[in-house]
Amino acid sequence: MYKYEMIIYWSEEDNAYIVEVPELPGCMADGKTYEEAVRNAQKVIEEWIETARELGREIPVPKGRLAYA
C-alpha cells in the first residue's frame, strides 16, 4: 500500500465520495462509500505508478501531509 496523501470529500453533484491524490497529477477516484472510494484510490495509485514506470517518468516520493494555504 502506498502512503500518498488523499483528500476525500462528498460530492452532491456526483452522489459519491471523491478522492484526490495531490502528489500524483490527475490521480483521482470515487466510490459510493468512504471505504470504497479509498479502495478505488489505492487501485488508481497503483495504476498511476505502473504507467509512470512504463513511460520512464519520475515517481514522486510520498511526502506525507502537505500544507495548503
PyMOL Python script that loads the backbone (N, CA, C, O; Angstrom):
from pymol import cmd

cmd.read_pdbstr("""\
ATOM      1  N   MET A   1       0.838  -1.181   0.000  1.00  0.00           N
ATOM      2  CA  MET A   1       0.000   0.000   0.000  1.00  0.00           C
ATOM      3  C   MET A   1       0.880   1.239   0.000  1.00  0.00           C
ATOM      4  O   MET A   1       1.838   1.338   0.766  1.00  0.00           O
ATOM      5  N   TYR A   2       0.543   2.177  -0.864  1.00  0.00           N
ATOM      6  CA  TYR A   2       1.298   3.420  -0.965  1.00  0.00           C
ATOM      7  C   TYR A   2       0.808   4.422   0.068  1.00  0.00           C
ATOM      8  O   TYR A   2      -0.339   4.364   0.512  1.00  0.00           O
ATOM      9  N   LYS A   3       1.683   5.335   0.444  1.00  0.00           N
ATOM     10  CA  LYS A   3       1.377   6.258   1.530  1.00  0.00           C
ATOM     11  C   LYS A   3       1.286   7.700   1.047  1.00  0.00           C
ATOM     12  O   LYS A   3       1.834   8.609   1.672  1.00  0.00           O
ATOM     13  N   TYR A   4       0.598   7.901  -0.055  1.00  0.00           N
ATOM     14  CA  TYR A   4       0.372   9.255  -0.553  1.00  0.00           C
ATOM     15  C   TYR A   4      -0.824   9.871   0.173  1.00  0.00           C
ATOM     16  O   TYR A   4      -1.775   9.179   0.537  1.00  0.00           O
ATOM     17  N   GLU A   5      -0.753  11.174   0.372  1.00  0.00           N
ATOM     18  CA  GLU A   5      -1.871  11.874   0.992  1.00  0.00           C
ATOM     19  C   GLU A   5      -3.089  11.797   0.076  1.00  0.00           C
ATOM     20  O   GLU A   5      -2.973  11.948  -1.140  1.00  0.00           O
ATOM     21  N   MET A   6      -4.249  11.562   0.670  1.00  0.00           N
ATOM     22  CA  MET A   6      -5.506  11.546  -0.072  1.00  0.00           C
ATOM     23  C   MET A   6      -6.437  12.592   0.522  1.00  0.00           C
ATOM     24  O   MET A   6      -6.580  12.692   1.741  1.00  0.00           O
ATOM     25  N   ILE A   7      -7.056  13.358  -0.336  1.00  0.00           N
ATOM     26  CA  ILE A   7      -8.084  14.305   0.089  1.00  0.00           C
ATOM     27  C   ILE A   7      -9.418  13.670  -0.294  1.00  0.00           C
ATOM     28  O   ILE A   7      -9.659  13.373  -1.464  1.00  0.00           O
ATOM     29  N   ILE A   8     -10.282  13.466   0.701  1.00  0.00           N
ATOM     30  CA  ILE A   8     -11.536  12.747   0.485  1.00  0.00           C
ATOM     31  C   ILE A   8     -12.694  13.664   0.869  1.00  0.00           C
ATOM     32  O   ILE A   8     -12.698  14.252   1.950  1.00  0.00           O
ATOM     33  N   TYR A   9     -13.676  13.779  -0.026  1.00  0.00           N
ATOM     34  CA  TYR A   9     -14.834  14.612   0.264  1.00  0.00           C
ATOM     35  C   TYR A   9     -16.071  14.055  -0.441  1.00  0.00           C
ATOM     36  O   TYR A   9     -15.966  13.293  -1.402  1.00  0.00           O
ATOM     37  N   TRP A  10     -17.233  14.449   0.054  1.00  0.00           N
ATOM     38  CA  TRP A  10     -18.505  14.038  -0.535  1.00  0.00           C
ATOM     39  C   TRP A  10     -18.887  15.029  -1.628  1.00  0.00           C
ATOM     40  O   TRP A  10     -18.791  16.241  -1.436  1.00  0.00           O
ATOM     41  N   SER A  11     -19.315  14.516  -2.760  1.00  0.00           N
ATOM     42  CA  SER A  11     -19.775  15.344  -3.866  1.00  0.00           C
ATOM     43  C   SER A  11     -21.263  15.124  -4.066  1.00  0.00           C
ATOM     44  O   SER A  11     -21.680  14.045  -4.486  1.00  0.00           O
ATOM     45  N   GLU A  12     -22.068  16.135  -3.771  1.00  0.00           N
ATOM     46  CA  GLU A  12     -23.511  16.053  -4.006  1.00  0.00           C
ATOM     47  C   GLU A  12     -23.790  15.865  -5.491  1.00  0.00           C
ATOM     48  O   GLU A  12     -24.670  15.097  -5.881  1.00  0.00           O
ATOM     49  N   GLU A  13     -23.032  16.574  -6.307  1.00  0.00           N
ATOM     50  CA  GLU A  13     -23.224  16.512  -7.761  1.00  0.00           C
ATOM     51  C   GLU A  13     -23.051  15.088  -8.291  1.00  0.00           C
ATOM     52  O   GLU A  13     -23.831  14.633  -9.128  1.00  0.00           O
ATOM     53  N   ASP A  14     -22.022  14.384  -7.795  1.00  0.00           N
ATOM     54  CA  ASP A  14     -21.733  13.027  -8.251  1.00  0.00           C
ATOM     55  C   ASP A  14     -22.416  11.957  -7.393  1.00  0.00           C
ATOM     56  O   ASP A  14     -22.447  10.782  -7.760  1.00  0.00           O
ATOM     57  N   ASN A  15     -22.962  12.378  -6.249  1.00  0.00           N
ATOM     58  CA  ASN A  15     -23.560  11.451  -5.297  1.00  0.00           C
ATOM     59  C   ASN A  15     -22.568  10.343  -4.929  1.00  0.00           C
ATOM     60  O   ASN A  15     -22.899   9.157  -4.904  1.00  0.00           O
ATOM     61  N   ALA A  16     -21.337  10.781  -4.645  1.00  0.00           N
ATOM     62  CA  ALA A  16     -20.258   9.836  -4.340  1.00  0.00           C
ATOM     63  C   ALA A  16     -19.165  10.547  -3.551  1.00  0.00           C
ATOM     64  O   ALA A  16     -19.073  11.774  -3.539  1.00  0.00           O
ATOM     65  N   TYR A  17     -18.336   9.732  -2.892  1.00  0.00           N
ATOM     66  CA  TYR A  17     -17.121  10.265  -2.275  1.00  0.00           C
ATOM     67  C   TYR A  17     -16.064  10.387  -3.368  1.00  0.00           C
ATOM     68  O   TYR A  17     -15.916   9.501  -4.210  1.00  0.00           O
ATOM     69  N   ILE A  18     -15.342  11.485  -3.341  1.00  0.00           N
ATOM     70  CA  ILE A  18     -14.274  11.751  -4.306  1.00  0.00           C
ATOM     71  C   ILE A  18     -12.955  11.727  -3.550  1.00  0.00           C
ATOM     72  O   ILE A  18     -12.855  12.253  -2.442  1.00  0.00           O
ATOM     73  N   VAL A  19     -11.945  11.116  -4.154  1.00  0.00           N
ATOM     74  CA  VAL A  19     -10.604  11.074  -3.572  1.00  0.00           C
ATOM     75  C   VAL A  19      -9.639  11.702  -4.565  1.00  0.00           C
ATOM     76  O   VAL A  19      -9.590  11.311  -5.731  1.00  0.00           O
ATOM     77  N   GLU A  20      -8.873  12.676  -4.095  1.00  0.00           N
ATOM     78  CA  GLU A  20      -7.817  13.286  -4.899  1.00  0.00           C
ATOM     79  C   GLU A  20      -6.476  12.940  -4.263  1.00  0.00           C
ATOM     80  O   GLU A  20      -6.349  12.913  -3.039  1.00  0.00           O
ATOM     81  N   VAL A  21      -5.481  12.678  -5.101  1.00  0.00           N
ATOM     82  CA  VAL A  21      -4.124  12.383  -4.627  1.00  0.00           C
ATOM     83  C   VAL A  21      -3.229  13.491  -5.186  1.00  0.00           C
ATOM     84  O   VAL A  21      -2.714  13.373  -6.298  1.00  0.00           O
ATOM     85  N   PRO A  22      -3.042  14.576  -4.409  1.00  0.00           N
ATOM     86  CA  PRO A  22      -2.366  15.767  -4.926  1.00  0.00           C
ATOM     87  C   PRO A  22      -0.940  15.550  -5.436  1.00  0.00           C
ATOM     88  O   PRO A  22      -0.500  16.254  -6.345  1.00  0.00           O
ATOM     89  N   GLU A  23      -0.223  14.599  -4.871  1.00  0.00           N
ATOM     90  CA  GLU A  23       1.172  14.387  -5.281  1.00  0.00           C
ATOM     91  C   GLU A  23       1.295  13.677  -6.627  1.00  0.00           C
ATOM     92  O   GLU A  23       2.371  13.659  -7.224  1.00  0.00           O
ATOM     93  N   LEU A  24       0.193  13.091  -7.107  1.00  0.00           N
ATOM     94  CA  LEU A  24       0.195  12.385  -8.384  1.00  0.00           C
ATOM     95  C   LEU A  24      -0.791  13.100  -9.310  1.00  0.00           C
ATOM     96  O   LEU A  24      -1.994  12.852  -9.231  1.00  0.00           O
ATOM     97  N   PRO A  25      -0.311  13.970 -10.174  1.00  0.00           N
ATOM     98  CA  PRO A  25      -1.192  14.784 -11.023  1.00  0.00           C
ATOM     99  C   PRO A  25      -2.230  13.947 -11.763  1.00  0.00           C
ATOM    100  O   PRO A  25      -1.908  12.958 -12.421  1.00  0.00           O
ATOM    101  N   GLY A  26      -3.488  14.375 -11.634  1.00  0.00           N
ATOM    102  CA  GLY A  26      -4.578  13.714 -12.324  1.00  0.00           C
ATOM    103  C   GLY A  26      -5.078  12.452 -11.653  1.00  0.00           C
ATOM    104  O   GLY A  26      -5.988  11.803 -12.168  1.00  0.00           O
ATOM    105  N   CYS A  27      -4.511  12.093 -10.524  1.00  0.00           N
ATOM    106  CA  CYS A  27      -4.879  10.851  -9.842  1.00  0.00           C
ATOM    107  C   CYS A  27      -6.092  11.107  -8.950  1.00  0.00           C
ATOM    108  O   CYS A  27      -6.001  11.790  -7.930  1.00  0.00           O
ATOM    109  N   MET A  28      -7.238  10.536  -9.364  1.00  0.00           N
ATOM    110  CA  MET A  28      -8.490  10.701  -8.627  1.00  0.00           C
ATOM    111  C   MET A  28      -9.286   9.404  -8.700  1.00  0.00           C
ATOM    112  O   MET A  28      -9.096   8.591  -9.605  1.00  0.00           O
ATOM    113  N   ALA A  29     -10.176   9.226  -7.736  1.00  0.00           N
ATOM    114  CA  ALA A  29     -11.068   8.063  -7.727  1.00  0.00           C
ATOM    115  C   ALA A  29     -12.362   8.475  -7.040  1.00  0.00           C
ATOM    116  O   ALA A  29     -12.464   9.567  -6.481  1.00  0.00           O
ATOM    117  N   ASP A  30     -13.345   7.587  -7.089  1.00  0.00           N
ATOM    118  CA  ASP A  30     -14.593   7.850  -6.388  1.00  0.00           C
ATOM    119  C   ASP A  30     -15.172   6.542  -5.872  1.00  0.00           C
ATOM    120  O   ASP A  30     -14.661   5.462  -6.169  1.00  0.00           O
ATOM    121  N   GLY A  31     -16.235   6.651  -5.101  1.00  0.00           N
ATOM    122  CA  GLY A  31     -16.912   5.474  -4.585  1.00  0.00           C
ATOM    123  C   GLY A  31     -18.200   5.872  -3.902  1.00  0.00           C
ATOM    124  O   GLY A  31     -18.338   7.002  -3.434  1.00  0.00           O
ATOM    125  N   LYS A  32     -19.143   4.948  -3.841  1.00  0.00           N
ATOM    126  CA  LYS A  32     -20.429   5.216  -3.188  1.00  0.00           C
ATOM    127  C   LYS A  32     -20.287   5.291  -1.668  1.00  0.00           C
ATOM    128  O   LYS A  32     -21.090   5.945  -1.002  1.00  0.00           O
ATOM    129  N   THR A  33     -19.265   4.623  -1.114  1.00  0.00           N
ATOM    130  CA  THR A  33     -18.984   4.727   0.319  1.00  0.00           C
ATOM    131  C   THR A  33     -17.560   5.250   0.480  1.00  0.00           C
ATOM    132  O   THR A  33     -16.756   5.214  -0.451  1.00  0.00           O
ATOM    133  N   TYR A  34     -17.271   5.735   1.682  1.00  0.00           N
ATOM    134  CA  TYR A  34     -15.926   6.227   2.001  1.00  0.00           C
ATOM    135  C   TYR A  34     -14.898   5.121   1.766  1.00  0.00           C
ATOM    136  O   TYR A  34     -13.860   5.345   1.144  1.00  0.00           O
ATOM    137  N   GLU A  35     -15.202   3.932   2.271  1.00  0.00           N
ATOM    138  CA  GLU A  35     -14.272   2.804   2.162  1.00  0.00           C
ATOM    139  C   GLU A  35     -14.044   2.404   0.709  1.00  0.00           C
ATOM    140  O   GLU A  35     -12.915   2.126   0.304  1.00  0.00           O
ATOM    141  N   GLU A  36     -15.119   2.375  -0.070  1.00  0.00           N
ATOM    142  CA  GLU A  36     -14.985   2.034  -1.487  1.00  0.00           C
ATOM    143  C   GLU A  36     -14.130   3.065  -2.213  1.00  0.00           C
ATOM    144  O   GLU A  36     -13.311   2.708  -3.060  1.00  0.00           O
ATOM    145  N   ALA A  37     -14.316   4.337  -1.887  1.00  0.00           N
ATOM    146  CA  ALA A  37     -13.534   5.392  -2.524  1.00  0.00           C
ATOM    147  C   ALA A  37     -12.044   5.235  -2.217  1.00  0.00           C
ATOM    148  O   ALA A  37     -11.209   5.406  -3.105  1.00  0.00           O
ATOM    149  N   VAL A  38     -11.706   4.911  -0.971  1.00  0.00           N
ATOM    150  CA  VAL A  38     -10.306   4.719  -0.590  1.00  0.00           C
ATOM    151  C   VAL A  38      -9.719   3.497  -1.300  1.00  0.00           C
ATOM    152  O   VAL A  38      -8.593   3.553  -1.794  1.00  0.00           O
ATOM    153  N   ARG A  39     -10.474   2.389  -1.355  1.00  0.00           N
ATOM    154  CA  ARG A  39     -10.001   1.195  -2.073  1.00  0.00           C
ATOM    155  C   ARG A  39      -9.765   1.515  -3.550  1.00  0.00           C
ATOM    156  O   ARG A  39      -8.755   1.111  -4.126  1.00  0.00           O
ATOM    157  N   ASN A  40     -10.699   2.237  -4.153  1.00  0.00           N
ATOM    158  CA  ASN A  40     -10.546   2.603  -5.557  1.00  0.00           C
ATOM    159  C   ASN A  40      -9.342   3.512  -5.758  1.00  0.00           C
ATOM    160  O   ASN A  40      -8.638   3.398  -6.761  1.00  0.00           O
ATOM    161  N   ALA A  41      -9.102   4.413  -4.811  1.00  0.00           N
ATOM    162  CA  ALA A  41      -7.947   5.308  -4.908  1.00  0.00           C
ATOM    163  C   ALA A  41      -6.645   4.513  -4.857  1.00  0.00           C
ATOM    164  O   ALA A  41      -5.711   4.815  -5.599  1.00  0.00           O
ATOM    165  N   GLN A  42      -6.571   3.504  -3.993  1.00  0.00           N
ATOM    166  CA  GLN A  42      -5.363   2.682  -3.921  1.00  0.00           C
ATOM    167  C   GLN A  42      -5.098   1.996  -5.266  1.00  0.00           C
ATOM    168  O   GLN A  42      -3.954   1.920  -5.714  1.00  0.00           O
ATOM    169  N   LYS A  43      -6.161   1.499  -5.905  1.00  0.00           N
ATOM    170  CA  LYS A  43      -6.010   0.875  -7.227  1.00  0.00           C
ATOM    171  C   LYS A  43      -5.511   1.880  -8.256  1.00  0.00           C
ATOM    172  O   LYS A  43      -4.626   1.576  -9.057  1.00  0.00           O
ATOM    173  N   VAL A  44      -6.085   3.080  -8.229  1.00  0.00           N
ATOM    174  CA  VAL A  44      -5.698   4.110  -9.196  1.00  0.00           C
ATOM    175  C   VAL A  44      -4.257   4.553  -8.958  1.00  0.00           C
ATOM    176  O   VAL A  44      -3.526   4.810  -9.914  1.00  0.00           O
ATOM    177  N   ILE A  45      -3.840   4.644  -7.698  1.00  0.00           N
ATOM    178  CA  ILE A  45      -2.446   4.989  -7.390  1.00  0.00           C
ATOM    179  C   ILE A  45      -1.513   3.931  -7.987  1.00  0.00           C
ATOM    180  O   ILE A  45      -0.509   4.271  -8.613  1.00  0.00           O
ATOM    181  N   GLU A  46      -1.841   2.658  -7.794  1.00  0.00           N
ATOM    182  CA  GLU A  46      -1.018   1.577  -8.359  1.00  0.00           C
ATOM    183  C   GLU A  46      -0.931   1.693  -9.878  1.00  0.00           C
ATOM    184  O   GLU A  46       0.143   1.537 -10.458  1.00  0.00           O
ATOM    185  N   GLU A  47      -2.064   1.968 -10.516  1.00  0.00           N
ATOM    186  CA  GLU A  47      -2.090   2.104 -11.973  1.00  0.00           C
ATOM    187  C   GLU A  47      -1.297   3.329 -12.427  1.00  0.00           C
ATOM    188  O   GLU A  47      -0.604   3.285 -13.444  1.00  0.00           O
ATOM    189  N   TRP A  48      -1.403   4.423 -11.666  1.00  0.00           N
ATOM    190  CA  TRP A  48      -0.672   5.653 -11.995  1.00  0.00           C
ATOM    191  C   TRP A  48       0.828   5.361 -11.972  1.00  0.00           C
ATOM    192  O   TRP A  48       1.556   5.736 -12.891  1.00  0.00           O
ATOM    193  N   ILE A  49       1.281   4.686 -10.913  1.00  0.00           N
ATOM    194  CA  ILE A  49       2.708   4.383 -10.763  1.00  0.00           C
ATOM    195  C   ILE A  49       3.170   3.408 -11.841  1.00  0.00           C
ATOM    196  O   ILE A  49       4.251   3.578 -12.405  1.00  0.00           O
ATOM    197  N   GLU A  50       2.372   2.399 -12.129  1.00  0.00           N
ATOM    198  CA  GLU A  50       2.714   1.433 -13.171  1.00  0.00           C
ATOM    199  C   GLU A  50       2.867   2.131 -14.531  1.00  0.00           C
ATOM    200  O   GLU A  50       3.810   1.855 -15.272  1.00  0.00           O
ATOM    201  N   THR A  51       1.950   3.020 -14.843  1.00  0.00           N
ATOM    202  CA  THR A  51       2.017   3.756 -16.112  1.00  0.00           C
ATOM    203  C   THR A  51       3.247   4.657 -16.149  1.00  0.00           C
ATOM    204  O   THR A  51       3.926   4.737 -17.173  1.00  0.00           O
ATOM    205  N   ALA A  52       3.540   5.334 -15.039  1.00  0.00           N
ATOM    206  CA  ALA A  52       4.718   6.203 -14.986  1.00  0.00           C
ATOM    207  C   ALA A  52       5.992   5.392 -15.222  1.00  0.00           C
ATOM    208  O   ALA A  52       6.888   5.834 -15.942  1.00  0.00           O
ATOM    209  N   ARG A  53       6.070   4.216 -14.621  1.00  0.00           N
ATOM    210  CA  ARG A  53       7.248   3.347 -14.825  1.00  0.00           C
ATOM    211  C   ARG A  53       7.376   2.949 -16.296  1.00  0.00           C
ATOM    212  O   ARG A  53       8.464   3.010 -16.870  1.00  0.00           O
ATOM    213  N   GLU A  54       6.253   2.541 -16.903  1.00  0.00           N
ATOM    214  CA  GLU A  54       6.271   2.126 -18.306  1.00  0.00           C
ATOM    215  C   GLU A  54       6.725   3.257 -19.225  1.00  0.00           C
ATOM    216  O   GLU A  54       7.378   3.018 -20.241  1.00  0.00           O
ATOM    217  N   LEU A  55       6.373   4.493 -18.861  1.00  0.00           N
ATOM    218  CA  LEU A  55       6.734   5.654 -19.680  1.00  0.00           C
ATOM    219  C   LEU A  55       8.080   6.256 -19.299  1.00  0.00           C
ATOM    220  O   LEU A  55       8.530   7.222 -19.915  1.00  0.00           O
ATOM    221  N   GLY A  56       8.724   5.683 -18.281  1.00  0.00           N
ATOM    222  CA  GLY A  56      10.020   6.179 -17.839  1.00  0.00           C
ATOM    223  C   GLY A  56       9.943   7.516 -17.117  1.00  0.00           C
ATOM    224  O   GLY A  56      10.912   8.274 -17.093  1.00  0.00           O
ATOM    225  N   ARG A  57       8.796   7.797 -16.533  1.00  0.00           N
ATOM    226  CA  ARG A  57       8.619   9.067 -15.817  1.00  0.00           C
ATOM    227  C   ARG A  57       8.966   8.909 -14.348  1.00  0.00           C
ATOM    228  O   ARG A  57       8.915   7.812 -13.792  1.00  0.00           O
ATOM    229  N   GLU A  58       9.318  10.021 -13.736  1.00  0.00           N
ATOM    230  CA  GLU A  58       9.668  10.032 -12.321  1.00  0.00           C
ATOM    231  C   GLU A  58       8.434   9.774 -11.467  1.00  0.00           C
ATOM    232  O   GLU A  58       7.350  10.286 -11.748  1.00  0.00           O
ATOM    233  N   ILE A  59       8.611   8.980 -10.428  1.00  0.00           N
ATOM    234  CA  ILE A  59       7.528   8.691  -9.491  1.00  0.00           C
ATOM    235  C   ILE A  59       7.821   9.456  -8.206  1.00  0.00           C
ATOM    236  O   ILE A  59       8.837   9.210  -7.556  1.00  0.00           O
ATOM    237  N   PRO A  60       6.929  10.393  -7.830  1.00  0.00           N
ATOM    238  CA  PRO A  60       7.175  11.186  -6.623  1.00  0.00           C
ATOM    239  C   PRO A  60       7.256  10.319  -5.364  1.00  0.00           C
ATOM    240  O   PRO A  60       6.500   9.361  -5.204  1.00  0.00           O
ATOM    241  N   VAL A  61       8.169  10.667  -4.495  1.00  0.00           N
ATOM    242  CA  VAL A  61       8.277  10.006  -3.199  1.00  0.00           C
ATOM    243  C   VAL A  61       7.178  10.600  -2.314  1.00  0.00           C
ATOM    244  O   VAL A  61       7.048  11.822  -2.252  1.00  0.00           O
ATOM    245  N   PRO A  62       6.382   9.772  -1.627  1.00  0.00           N
ATOM    246  CA  PRO A  62       5.330  10.316  -0.759  1.00  0.00           C
ATOM    247  C   PRO A  62       5.923  11.235   0.300  1.00  0.00           C
ATOM    248  O   PRO A  62       6.883  10.876   0.982  1.00  0.00           O
ATOM    249  N   LYS A  63       5.343  12.422   0.430  1.00  0.00           N
ATOM    250  CA  LYS A  63       5.850  13.399   1.390  1.00  0.00           C
ATOM    251  C   LYS A  63       5.022  13.445   2.666  1.00  0.00           C
ATOM    252  O   LYS A  63       5.371  14.144   3.617  1.00  0.00           O
ATOM    253  N   GLY A  64       3.934  12.705   2.681  1.00  0.00           N
ATOM    254  CA  GLY A  64       3.064  12.778   3.854  1.00  0.00           C
ATOM    255  C   GLY A  64       2.145  13.968   3.761  1.00  0.00           C
ATOM    256  O   GLY A  64       1.782  14.398   2.666  1.00  0.00           O
ATOM    257  N   ARG A  65       1.773  14.492   4.878  1.00  0.00           N
ATOM    258  CA  ARG A  65       0.819  15.597   4.907  1.00  0.00           C
ATOM    259  C   ARG A  65       1.392  16.823   4.227  1.00  0.00           C
ATOM    260  O   ARG A  65       2.496  17.270   4.537  1.00  0.00           O
ATOM    261  N   LEU A  66       0.618  17.358   3.292  1.00  0.00           N
ATOM    262  CA  LEU A  66       1.011  18.567   2.586  1.00  0.00           C
ATOM    263  C   LEU A  66       0.384  19.776   3.255  1.00  0.00           C
ATOM    264  O   LEU A  66      -0.682  19.671   3.863  1.00  0.00           O
ATOM    265  N   ALA A  67       1.029  20.903   3.148  1.00  0.00           N
ATOM    266  CA  ALA A  67       0.496  22.142   3.727  1.00  0.00           C
ATOM    267  C   ALA A  67      -0.200  22.939   2.632  1.00  0.00           C
ATOM    268  O   ALA A  67       0.350  23.132   1.548  1.00  0.00           O
ATOM    269  N   TYR A  68      -1.395  23.394   2.918  1.00  0.00           N
ATOM    270  CA  TYR A  68      -2.163  24.196   1.969  1.00  0.00           C
ATOM    271  C   TYR A  68      -2.451  25.546   2.577  1.00  0.00           C
ATOM    272  O   TYR A  68      -2.637  25.670   3.787  1.00  0.00           O
ATOM    273  N   ALA A  69      -2.487  26.556   1.729  1.00  0.00           N
ATOM    274  CA  ALA A  69      -2.794  27.906   2.202  1.00  0.00           C
ATOM    275  C   ALA A  69      -4.287  28.131   2.198  1.00  0.00           C
ATOM    276  O   ALA A  69      -4.750  29.212   2.564  1.00  0.00           O
TER     277      ALA A  69
END
""", "prot")
cmd.dss("prot")
cmd.show_as("cartoon", "prot")
cmd.util.cbc("prot")
cmd.orient("prot")
